[in-house]
Amino acid sequence: MSSNPASKFLSRSPLANEMPQTPVRFLIVDDHAAFRLILRQMVESHPHWSVLAEARNGYEGTLLAQTHSPDVILMDVVMPIMNGIEATRQIHQLAPNSRIILFSAYHEEEFVLSGMLAGAVGLIWKDQLDESSLEDIVGPPPVPESEV
């Protein structure tokens, strides 16, 4: 599949209408430190986003999600110890208000269906992951109260 599958989730759970009008807090879950750094820089370059914590696998991600209750979790699908699909299932039960966006380097259609069934709100291929694709799922930046 060459297009971004995230659009398959967007009609199911548009985050733009559900997110509070405060900075969006992220948890990053990926087994590669270099990619976590890239994601951290992408998130922190956005004026209304911040990173709460990082995890190296799905198991650590479930613990941190329960502890920190992030607004958004960016999670790799393929990881050791616990993969992103299983972690999504567990986090969906433990921290149901956290929105999980999966990403993968492998363009596997089964990840789209498995991710949706597990409770993810989106899936983005790693080679298409950028601030714009995240904004499409997370929604536009909050409007300052003085402009409302």
C-alpha positions in Angstrom: 0.0 0.0 0.0 1.6 3.3 -1.0 -0.7 5.8 0.5 -0.9 6.6 4.2 -3.4 4.2 5.9 -4.0 6.7 8.7 -7.0 8.1 6.9 -8.8 4.7 7.5 -8.9 5.6 11.2 -9.6 9.3 11.0 -13.3 9.0 10.5 -13.5 6.7 13.5 -11.9 9.0 16.1 -11.1 12.5 15.0 -8.7 13.8 17.7 -9.1 17.4 16.8 -12.5 17.4 18.4 -11.5 15.4 21.5 -8.2 16.9 22.6 -8.1 19.5 25.4 -7.1 23.1 24.5 -3.8 22.6 26.3 -0.4 21.3 25.1 -0.7 17.8 23.8 1.5 15.3 25.8 3.2 12.5 23.9 4.7 9.1 24.9 7.2 7.7 22.3 7.6 3.9 22.1 10.3 2.5 19.7 13.2 0.1 20.2 15.6 2.3 18.2 17.1 5.1 20.2 17.9 7.1 17.0 14.3 7.0 15.8 13.0 8.0 19.3 15.3 11.0 19.0 13.9 11.9 15.6 10.4 11.6 16.9 11.2 13.6 20.0 12.6 16.4 17.9 9.6 16.3 15.6 7.2 16.5 18.5 9.1 19.2 20.4 9.4 21.4 17.3 5.6 21.8 17.4 4.7 24.7 19.7 1.7 22.9 21.3 3.2 19.4 21.8 5.6 18.0 24.4 7.2 14.6 25.2 6.4 13.1 28.6 8.5 10.0 28.3 10.1 7.4 26.0 10.0 3.6 26.1 12.1 1.0 24.3 9.4 -1.7 23.9 5.7 -2.3 24.3 6.0 -3.5 27.8 7.8 -0.4 29.0 5.2 1.6 27.0 2.3 0.1 28.8 3.9 0.9 32.2 4.6 4.5 31.2 1.2 4.9 29.7 -0.5 3.8 32.9 1.9 6.1 35.0 1.7 9.2 32.9 -1.6 9.0 31.0 -0.3 10.8 27.9 -2.7 12.3 25.4 -1.0 10.6 22.4 1.2 7.6 22.2 3.5 7.2 19.1 4.2 3.4 19.0 6.3 1.2 16.6 4.5 -2.0 15.6 7.6 -4.3 15.5 9.5 -4.3 18.7 11.1 -6.9 21.0 9.6 -8.1 24.3 6.1 -6.8 23.5 5.0 -5.6 20.0 3.0 -2.5 19.4 -0.2 -4.3 18.6 -0.3 -6.1 21.9 0.8 -3.0 23.8 -2.0 -1.1 22.1 -4.5 -3.7 23.3 -3.3 -3.4 26.9 -2.9 0.4 26.9 -6.4 0.7 25.5 -7.6 -1.0 28.6 -5.2 0.7 31.1 -5.3 4.2 29.8 -8.4 4.5 27.6 -8.1 8.3 27.1 -4.7 8.0 25.5 -4.8 8.0 21.7 -2.4 5.5 20.1 -0.8 6.2 16.7 1.1 3.2 15.4 3.9 3.4 12.9 5.9 0.8 11.0 8.7 0.5 8.5 7.0 -2.5 7.1 4.1 -1.8 4.7 1.9 -4.6 5.9 -1.8 -4.3 5.4 -2.5 -6.6 8.4 -1.0 -3.9 10.7 -3.8 -1.5 9.7 -6.6 -4.0 10.6 -4.8 -5.3 13.7 -4.0 -1.8 14.9 -7.6 -0.7 14.5 -9.0 -3.7 16.3 -6.5 -3.2 19.1 -7.7 0.4 19.6 -5.2 2.6 17.6 -6.5 5.7 16.1 -4.0 5.8 13.2 -1.1 4.1 11.5 1.6 5.8 9.6 4.4 4.2 7.6 7.8 5.3 8.9 8.9 6.6 5.5 5.8 9.0 5.5 6.0 10.0 9.1 6.3 13.8 9.5 4.8 16.6 11.6 2.1 17.1 8.9 0.9 13.5 9.0 0.8 13.6 12.8 -1.2 16.8 12.7 -3.7 15.2 10.4 -4.4 12.7 13.2 -3.8 14.7 16.3 -5.6 17.8 14.9 -4.7 21.4 14.6 -3.0 23.3 17.4 -5.2 24.5 20.1 -6.7 28.0 19.8 -5.5 30.4 22.5 -8.4 31.3 24.9 -7.9 35.0 24.0 -8.9 34.2 20.4 -12.0 32.1 21.2 
